[in-house]
Amino acid sequence: MRRIDPRLPILILLSAVLCGQVALPQVEDFEAEPLCSATCGVPCVLSGAWSNATDDGADWRIHAGPTPSTGTGPSIDFDPGDALGHYAYVEASNACSPSQEAWLLSPVLDPGSAAVLRFRYHQRGADMGTLSVDQQEPLRHVDGAIVGATETLSSPSADFSPLSPGMHVAIVGSLANDGVFPIVQVVDANTLVLDTGGAAVDEGALTFDAWHPEGPWTLDLFGPVTGDQDAWQSAACVPLEVSGAETRLRFAAVTGLGFLSDMAVDAVAIDSPAPVDLAVEVLAVEAPGCGQTQTSLSALL
């Protein structure tokens, strides 16, 4: 590698706007989420924009303070950083290990242009598993008037014909029945039968998205990462794959060989990156005389 003598006059032109916050279309610190049971196998139903998948092996749980098992998990959350602050974590005790998957799903996103994911994560435990972030694009997006009740969802403006049983529908905008429901039957182009557990679907103007839970997913947008460390780690400016369509993310945790495998996330933000990252545009070196000169250059950013 060529070395540049620091004694020589050097001209460096920089265009510098570091990756950071321009807009925050989606931020989640889990403070508004109610605490869940820490018992493995007990469902944890989230009330906010993020949700637990129903086709994995375990749930992400909302917790405050230390996790129940000594020697694993954080002792406090990252933001606000005290024993009362909430964070999301995966309990690895009992049947939740070994190698159980837990998927924490983002809301459906429409970034429109370049977007990045930022979050904090915590992995402490001698049996630690892996944490990664995956990305998926929904197969169908519909805005329309939802009429009917119980398990029948219909929209005169929709075309459900590309959908099929096994796909999932996310309903947003109802007073009481927001959620993610699997499709049982496609009656016709305007009518679906959902498995809502018998709950009525509110009438009104709603937005809903449909996708298949098995994908296609782009795996390991971030990670997989593992390790035994009792400190919150930073994942900054993880770029999303943007193709002009709505998309979803998921935190994919896989527990390790034993109960010492609790992992957590907090301070999750999806925002737009700065338009230009730090770059060297021109490097000019004045060197007297002829021939190659061994020189050195270092930069502290």
C-alpha positions, -999 to +999 in steps of 0.1 A: +000+000+000+013+035-009+022+056+021+020+094+020+045+116+038+025+138+063+051+166+058+041+172+022+013+197+015-020+178+009-053+190-004-084+169+005-118+180-006-146+164+015-183+162+010-195+153+045-229+147+059-228+118+083-256+092+083-282+104+108-317+115+113-335+134+086-370+121+094-384+096+118-414+079+101-414+050+126-399+050+161-405+024+188-391+023+224-418+000+238-427+023+266-464+024+256-465-014+255-479-032+285-456-057+303-461-093+293-457-125+313-421-137+313-433-174+313-422-192+281-452-203+261-476-177+274-486-154+244-475-118+245-500-096+226-486-062+216-508-032+213-486-009+192-472-009+156-450-039+161-464-074+166-455-110+174-456-135+145-480-164+151-461-190+130-428-191+149-418-209+180-418-182+207-429-146+214-410-115+220-419-101+255-422-066+269-402-064+302-388-039+326-357-045+349-337-077+349-350-108+331-360-136+355-330-159+349-297-149+366-268-146+342-288-136+311-306-106+297-303-068+304-308-054+339-324-021+326-336-009+292-316+014+269-341+042+267-348+058+291-322+036+308-337+028+342-354-002+359-389+011+349-382+014+312-396-012+288-378-032+262-386-063+241-368-095+248-369-133+241-372-156+271-351-188+266-361-208+296-378-242+295-394-251+262-381-218+246-347-234+240-328-248+222-331-232+188-366-217+190-373-189+166-391-157+177-401-131+151-410-095+160-428-079+130-427-043+120-457-025+107-460-023+069-437+005+058-437+026+027-402+042+027-405+056-009-368+062-011-336+053+008-342+043+044-322+030+073-329+010+105-313+020+138-317+001+170-300-011+202-296-048+211-285-068+241-271-103+242-259-117+275-258-154+284-234-183+281-258-202+258-264-172+235-282-178+202-284-154+172-302-122+163-308-109+128-330-086+108-350-098+078-370-078+052-401-087+033-424-070+007-461-076+010-478-093-020-509-070-020-519-037-006-555-024-005-573+007+007-611+005+007-643+004+026-646-028+047-682-040+052-695-070+070-686-084+104-674-115+122-649-134+100-659-121+066-640-092+051-653-076+019-643-045-001-660-034-034-628-017-044-605-047-037-592-075-060-585-104-037-581-129-066-542-130-063-545-141-027-548-176-013-555-194+020-524-193+042-515-157+034-520-132+062-540-100+063-530-070+085-559-046+093-551-011+104-577+016+113-604-003+131-616+008+165-612-026+182-599-052+157-566-041+144-545-072+140-530-099+117-552-127+106-547-157+083-569-161+052-591-192+054-610-188+021-610-165-009-648-164-017-644-141-047-625-110-059-641-088-032-646-112-003-623-130+021-629-153+051-604-147+079-596-166+111-601-138+136-609-160+165-645-150+162-639-112+167-659-088+146-641-067+120-652-031+123-669-015+094-654+016+079-626+028+057-595+007+066-562-002+052-551-038+050-521-057+036-517-093+026-486-115+024-476-150+029-458-156+063-431-178+046-419-150+024-403-142+002-380-128+029-345-113+024-326-128+053-299-113+073-302-077+063-283-073+097-265-102+114-268-129+125-249-117+156-242-136+188-220-133+219-221-130+256-219-094+266-237-074+293-240-041+275-264-025+250-249-026+215-257-002+187-268-011+152-267+022+132-277+030+097-286-005+085-298+002+049-331-012+038-337-026+003-362-001-012-379-010-045-409+013-044-432-011-027-444-014+009-422-036+030-419-052+065-390-060+087-387-086+115-363-091+143-355-128+141-341-144+173-330-180+175-324-191+211-292-210+220-286-244+236-300-234+271-318-208+292-288-185+293-298-170+259-321-140+266-317-113+239-334-079+237-339-049+215-349-013+223-349+022+207-359+010+173-361+037+146-366+036+108-357+069+092-342+084+061-304+087+058-286+119+050-283+123+013-245+121+011-221+101+033-185+111+041-164+107+010-130+118-003-136+135-037-101+148-045-067+139-031-038+161-044-002+156-032+026+180-041+059+161-041+091+178-052+114+160-076+108+129-096+100+093-089+079+075-063+080+088-027+070+066+002+046+088+023+019+083+048-016+098+055-039+092+084-074+107+091-093+108+123-131+109+117 
